[in-house]
Each structure stands twice: as C-alpha cells, then as structure tokens.
C-alpha cells in the first residue's frame, strides 16, 4: 500500500530510466519528483506519462528563479501539464509571479527556503546575509507564504519551526534531505529520518538515492512507508 506522504525523487539520467524505476516500484509509491537534471532527458514527457497513464502524482522540481514576467510565463506553460507541485525560489517577487502564472489550476507552488545541501559556510561564500540557517529559513518561509506560496521546501531539521509560524497554517511543508537510519548522506547536510520529519510537521518527505540505489527499490520504498506510518511518526501536538 502506498502513502503519498512519500515522494520518490527520480534522479536518474533520462525518462526511460525513470519509467523503468517507477515500473519496478509499482504500487508501492504514488508520488514522484522529477527534477532539473532530467529536464533535457525527457522529464516532462515522463511526468505526463506517469500522470496520465499510471495515475501517479507529480512534483516538478525546477526551483525557478528569474524576473517576474519570465516566471509567470514559464509557470503558465508548465501548468498545462497537470502537475501537482512545482518549486520556485522563495523570493517574494518570484512566488507572486508563479502564483499568477498557474492561474486557476490546482498546481501547488512550493517555495525553496535554503537548499538542504548548504551550510553556513556555503552561504558565506555566496555572500548571503549573516545569521543562523534556521533563522534565515524561518524568515524566507514566512515571506514566501505571505506572498502566496502554497507551501515551502525546507530541511527536516526546520520543519517543526516552520510549522509553528502563523503563516504556515494550512500550508504544505515538503522536506528533502530525508535519510533512513544507516543510509549514506550523499550531498545532504541537514537531514532527519522519515519518521522524525513527519513527526516534526512535514506533510511530505522526498527520498531518492536510498530507494533507487537499493537492490530492491520496491521493498526500500515500502520500508519507508512503514516508518512514516509508525507510532514514531506521530506528533500529538499537530
């Protein structure tokens, strides 16, 4: 049995590889993320096939950033693909333009706060203003939600803090950087287990490599579903 709180990242080279993996996983997963790395490898075609022919939900992770007119036009074009989630950077002008571009469709606009692969040293190198990452995440999340985002992308370590924001009432929190106990961290730095992320307020978790590098991706996905449905994932304060 699938649970759409689990989103599997199809971070594979092309659409054929992605379809093969999704077929292998079968009904254990109902929600997939297709990212920028697959865009030139048939990512939009795969999104359409998984949605229309296999009944899957689709999260297109583009992390769009540009001037308002360009964002609005890009999102208007993407809205025709009947996507469920689309990411943009959390700058308020980007979020407002994306919300305008999606028009009357049901596609949710999710704002990126601070990438889960970054630490304070990375932000310093990029000349991002001083401050602890959790404080920057909270500020960006609040501003993005006020600008019209349907939810935010943030590390699981910041999920509880964002859930407590008044602007987050009724909004989505989607957390990449989720790793089952014992899994390799890869390039993620601010991580948590699936159960902890859900308990701390995440509505959806995104898991990629621990599933698609497993000897049995279907069983790996099922194990994560079992974990997010376990008592450890319950939060009595929500």
Backbone torsions as a table, in degrees:
resi	resn	phi	psi	omega
1	UNK	NA	129.6	179.8
2	UNK	-84.2	168.5	178.1
3	UNK	-145.7	114.5	-171.5
4	UNK	-72.8	4.1	169.2
5	UNK	-70.2	-22.7	174.2
6	UNK	-90.6	121.2	173.8
7	UNK	-112.2	122.0	179.9
8	UNK	-93.7	126.0	179.0
9	UNK	-81.6	118.1	177.9
10	UNK	-86.9	65.5	-178.1
11	UNK	-85.7	61.1	179.2
12	UNK	-116.4	166.8	-167.8
13	UNK	-65.5	-33.0	-172.3
14	UNK	-153.4	174.2	-175.8
15	UNK	-63.5	-37.0	179.8
16	UNK	-63.8	-42.0	177.1
17	UNK	-64.9	-40.1	179.6
18	UNK	-65.1	-42.7	179.1
19	UNK	-66.1	-39.5	177.6
20	UNK	-60.2	-45.1	179.7
21	UNK	-64.9	-45.7	-179.8
22	UNK	-61.8	-37.9	177.9
23	UNK	-66.1	-39.6	179.3
24	UNK	-64.8	-39.4	-179.8
25	UNK	-73.8	-34.3	175.3
26	UNK	63.4	-137.0	-174.1
27	UNK	-81.3	6.6	176.8
28	UNK	-73.0	-18.2	-177.8
29	UNK	-135.3	136.1	-179.5
30	UNK	-114.5	-3.8	-171.7
31	UNK	-138.3	127.7	-178.1
32	UNK	-127.3	146.8	174.5
33	UNK	-106.9	130.7	175.0
34	UNK	-117.8	123.3	-172.2
35	UNK	-107.0	-177.0	-176.0
36	UNK	-60.9	-33.5	-177.7
37	UNK	-62.4	-22.5	-179.6
38	UNK	-101.3	1.9	-174.1
39	UNK	-58.0	-43.8	-179.7
40	UNK	-84.1	-1.7	178.6
41	UNK	-105.1	22.1	178.4
42	UNK	91.9	25.6	-175.7
43	UNK	-60.0	-42.5	-179.0
44	UNK	-69.8	-36.1	176.2
45	UNK	-64.1	-40.4	178.1
46	UNK	-65.3	-42.3	178.0
47	UNK	-56.8	-45.3	-179.1
48	UNK	-65.0	-41.5	-179.0
49	UNK	-67.8	-44.4	179.6
50	UNK	-63.9	-35.8	-178.4
51	UNK	-74.0	-52.9	-170.8
52	UNK	-81.6	-32.5	-174.9
53	UNK	-104.0	-20.1	-177.5
54	UNK	-119.7	-2.0	175.5
55	UNK	69.5	24.6	-179.2
56	UNK	-88.8	153.5	170.2
57	UNK	-85.7	148.9	-173.0
58	UNK	-129.5	130.6	175.1
59	UNK	-112.8	111.9	178.1
60	UNK	-95.5	113.2	-172.5
61	UNK	-101.4	84.5	-176.9
62	UNK	-99.3	-21.3	-177.8
63	UNK	48.8	54.2	-175.0
64	UNK	-65.5	140.9	175.9
65	UNK	-151.2	124.0	179.2
66	UNK	-174.2	-171.2	175.3
67	UNK	-69.8	161.1	-172.3
68	UNK	-57.6	-44.5	-176.6
69	UNK	-63.1	-38.8	-179.5
70	UNK	-69.8	-42.1	177.6
71	UNK	-61.1	-46.3	-179.2
72	UNK	-59.3	-43.8	-179.6
73	UNK	-66.5	-42.3	-179.7
74	UNK	-63.7	-44.5	-178.8
75	UNK	-68.6	-36.2	176.7
76	UNK	-60.3	-40.0	177.8
77	UNK	-67.7	-40.7	-179.1
78	UNK	-71.4	-27.9	-177.4
79	UNK	-61.9	-22.0	-179.2
80	UNK	-71.3	-12.6	-176.8
81	UNK	-88.3	6.0	177.1
82	UNK	57.0	46.3	178.9
83	UNK	-80.7	159.3	178.1
84	UNK	-93.3	-48.0	179.8
85	UNK	-127.6	146.7	172.6
86	UNK	-139.5	134.5	179.2
87	UNK	-98.8	143.1	170.5
88	UNK	-134.8	162.4	173.8
89	UNK	-68.0	151.8	-169.9
90	UNK	-81.0	10.2	176.3
91	UNK	-63.9	132.0	-172.7
92	UNK	-53.8	-38.6	-178.8
93	UNK	-66.6	-32.4	177.7
94	UNK	-69.7	-45.2	-179.2
95	UNK	-62.2	-45.3	-180.0
96	UNK	-61.1	-42.3	-179.7
97	UNK	-66.5	-39.4	179.2
98	UNK	-65.3	-41.9	178.5
99	UNK	-62.3	-36.5	177.4
100	UNK	-69.2	-41.7	-176.6
101	UNK	-67.6	-30.4	-178.6
102	UNK	-76.3	-11.4	174.5
103	UNK	57.3	-134.3	-177.1
104	UNK	-93.0	13.9	179.4
105	UNK	-75.7	168.2	179.9
106	UNK	-90.8	3.7	-179.1
107	UNK	-62.1	128.4	-179.9
108	UNK	-88.0	133.6	176.8
109	UNK	-94.8	118.1	-179.8
110	UNK	-110.4	131.1	-175.8
111	UNK	-98.3	131.1	175.8
112	UNK	-78.8	131.5	177.9
113	UNK	-91.7	-86.7	174.0
114	UNK	-127.3	127.6	-176.4
115	UNK	-54.4	139.1	-175.9
116	UNK	-70.5	-9.9	177.6
117	UNK	-88.9	-0.5	-174.4
118	UNK	-104.1	144.6	171.7
119	UNK	-115.7	176.9	-178.1
120	UNK	-58.6	-37.9	179.8
121	UNK	-61.4	-35.9	178.1
122	UNK	-66.8	-39.9	179.1
123	UNK	-67.8	-36.6	176.9
124	UNK	-62.2	-43.2	-179.8
125	UNK	-63.5	-28.9	178.7
126	UNK	-91.5	5.2	178.4
127	UNK	61.4	35.2	173.2
128	UNK	-80.0	143.9	-172.0
129	UNK	-56.4	153.2	-178.0
130	UNK	-64.4	157.3	178.2
131	UNK	137.7	156.2	178.0
132	UNK	-68.2	143.4	-177.6
133	UNK	-56.2	-45.4	179.2
134	UNK	-56.5	-37.3	178.8
135	UNK	-67.5	-40.5	178.2
136	UNK	-65.9	-40.6	178.8
137	UNK	-61.6	-46.1	-179.3
138	UNK	-61.1	-42.3	-179.6
139	UNK	-66.0	-46.0	-179.8
140	UNK	-65.4	-40.2	179.6
141	UNK	-62.4	-47.6	-179.0
142	UNK	-60.8	-43.1	-179.4
143	UNK	-68.6	-38.6	179.7
144	UNK	-66.4	-41.4	179.9
145	UNK	-66.6	-39.0	176.9
146	UNK	-64.6	-29.2	-178.7
147	UNK	-80.7	-7.0	175.7
148	UNK	117.4	7.3	177.1
149	UNK	-66.2	144.6	176.5
150	UNK	-81.8	-11.8	-179.6
151	UNK	177.9	-176.8	-177.7
152	UNK	-133.7	157.1	169.8
153	UNK	-104.1	127.4	-179.7
154	UNK	-154.4	162.1	177.5
155	UNK	-66.6	150.3	179.0
156	UNK	-61.0	-22.8	179.1
157	UNK	-69.9	-16.5	179.8
158	UNK	-107.8	3.0	-174.6
159	UNK	-61.8	-46.2	-177.1
160	UNK	-63.7	-39.9	-179.9
161	UNK	-64.7	-42.4	179.1
162	UNK	-68.4	-41.4	180.0
163	UNK	-58.1	-29.3	-178.4
164	UNK	-80.3	-11.5	179.7
165	UNK	-67.9	139.7	177.7
166	UNK	-61.3	-31.0	179.9
167	UNK	-70.1	-16.1	-174.1
168	UNK	-87.2	-2.8	-179.8
169	UNK	-60.0	123.6	178.9
170	UNK	75.5	6.2	-179.0
171	UNK	-101.2	163.0	-178.6
172	UNK	-91.4	143.5	170.4
173	UNK	-123.4	120.1	-179.1
174	UNK	-117.5	126.9	-173.0
175	UNK	-120.0	112.0	163.5
176	UNK	-79.4	-171.2	-179.7
177	UNK	70.2	27.1	179.0
178	UNK	-101.1	129.6	-178.0
179	UNK	-135.2	126.2	172.9
180	UNK	-60.0	153.7	179.4
181	UNK	-54.5	130.5	177.5
182	UNK	91.0	-9.2	-179.5
183	UNK	-77.5	151.4	176.5
184	UNK	-65.6	144.0	-177.1
185	UNK	-76.9	-27.2	-175.3
186	UNK	60.6	-134.3	-178.3
187	UNK	-95.1	9.5	179.5
188	UNK	-85.8	141.4	-176.6
189	UNK	-120.3	-29.8	-178.5
190	UNK	-113.0	91.0	-167.8
191	UNK	-120.5	171.9	171.4
192	UNK	-159.1	167.7	175.8
193	UNK	-77.8	162.3	178.5
194	UNK	-55.9	-46.8	-178.1
195	UNK	-63.1	-40.9	-178.8
196	UNK	-66.4	-40.8	179.9
197	UNK	-61.6	-44.3	178.8
198	UNK	-66.0	-43.0	179.9
199	UNK	-62.0	-31.2	-177.1
200	UNK	-85.7	-0.1	172.1
201	UNK	120.3	-0.3	177.9
202	UNK	-68.8	137.9	173.9
203	UNK	-86.0	-32.1	178.9
204	UNK	-140.7	145.8	172.2
205	UNK	-116.2	146.9	179.1
206	UNK	-111.7	123.5	-179.9
207	UNK	-129.5	131.2	-179.4
208	UNK	-119.9	-85.2	-172.5
209	UNK	-54.4	-41.1	179.4
210	UNK	-60.7	-18.7	177.1
211	UNK	-95.6	-53.1	-172.3
212	UNK	-78.9	-9.8	172.1
213	UNK	-96.8	-4.0	-180.0
214	UNK	-71.0	152.3	176.6
215	UNK	-61.8	-33.0	178.4
216	UNK	-129.7	87.3	-176.8
217	UNK	-57.1	-35.3	-180.0
218	UNK	-61.5	-48.1	179.4
219	UNK	-69.0	-33.3	176.7
220	UNK	-62.8	-41.9	177.5
221	UNK	-65.3	-42.7	179.7
222	UNK	-62.0	-36.9	178.9
223	UNK	-64.1	-38.5	178.8
224	UNK	-69.9	-39.6	175.9
225	UNK	-59.8	-42.6	178.3
226	UNK	-61.0	-38.5	-179.1
227	UNK	-67.9	-42.1	-177.8
228	UNK	-75.6	-11.8	174.5
229	UNK	-99.0	5.4	-176.7
230	UNK	-84.3	164.1	176.7
231	UNK	-58.3	-28.6	-179.2
232	UNK	-65.0	-20.1	-179.0
233	UNK	-89.8	-3.5	-177.9
234	UNK	-81.5	140.5	176.5
235	UNK	-127.3	104.7	-176.5
236	UNK	-64.5	-13.0	-178.3
237	UNK	-87.6	-5.0	-179.1
238	UNK	-89.1	NA	NA
